[in-house]
Amino acid sequence: MISKTVIISDEASEIIGKYFENYRVYQYRTDMPERALHYSKIRYFLTHIDDFLDKIYIIDNEIYIDIENICTVKFSISSNENEILIDNIYFNY
């Protein structure tokens, strides 16, 4: 299986940036490692989307996937099916 290239739109990139800017502090540590793990899982799910086809759903001709308890990602797949464009990310926080 060939992994896919994930392209993050400007809007999704801005949302990810805000996700990392709005980290939480608990006493002497932050939740930044957890957020980095979440980002890694998002990339993994999307680059291996063929393994998760049973998890995608379509609303008004737009493709979504819920990634664990982390977020919902709105994305599109290129016509040659080698690229995934992340259009938007809705974090569950």
QUITALIN-V808086 format. One record per backbone hydrogen bond with DSSP energy under -1.0 kcal/mol. CO is the residue of the C=O (numbers start at 1). NH is the residue of the N-H. E is the energy in kcal/mol with one decimal. If there is no record, write none. Layout:
co=CO nh=NH e=E
co=CO nh=NH e=E
This chain:
co=5 nh=84 e=-3.0
co=7 nh=86 e=-3.1
co=9 nh=13 e=-2.7
co=10 nh=14 e=-2.2
co=11 nh=15 e=-1.9
co=12 nh=16 e=-2.4
co=13 nh=17 e=-2.4
co=14 nh=18 e=-2.3
co=15 nh=19 e=-2.1
co=16 nh=20 e=-2.0
co=17 nh=21 e=-1.8
co=18 nh=22 e=-2.2
co=24 nh=31 e=-1.7
co=26 nh=29 e=-2.6
co=29 nh=26 e=-3.6
co=31 nh=35 e=-2.1
co=32 nh=36 e=-2.6
co=33 nh=37 e=-2.0
co=34 nh=38 e=-2.3
co=35 nh=39 e=-2.3
co=36 nh=40 e=-2.2
co=37 nh=41 e=-2.3
co=38 nh=42 e=-2.4
co=39 nh=43 e=-2.3
co=40 nh=44 e=-2.4
co=41 nh=45 e=-3.0
co=42 nh=46 e=-2.3
co=43 nh=47 e=-2.7
co=44 nh=48 e=-1.6
co=46 nh=49 e=-1.1
co=47 nh=4 e=-1.5
co=48 nh=51 e=-2.2
co=49 nh=52 e=-1.6
co=52 nh=55 e=-2.4
co=57 nh=64 e=-2.8
co=59 nh=62 e=-1.5
co=62 nh=59 e=-2.3
co=63 nh=75 e=-2.4
co=64 nh=57 e=-2.3
co=65 nh=73 e=-2.8
co=67 nh=70 e=-2.6
co=67 nh=71 e=-1.4
co=70 nh=92 e=-2.9
co=71 nh=67 e=-3.0
co=72 nh=90 e=-3.0
co=73 nh=65 e=-1.6
co=74 nh=87 e=-2.1
co=74 nh=88 e=-1.8
co=76 nh=85 e=-2.6
co=78 nh=81 e=-1.8
co=82 nh=5 e=-2.7
co=83 nh=78 e=-2.6
co=84 nh=7 e=-3.5
co=85 nh=76 e=-1.9
co=86 nh=9 e=-2.3
co=88 nh=74 e=-2.6
co=90 nh=72 e=-1.9
co=91 nh=93 e=-1.2
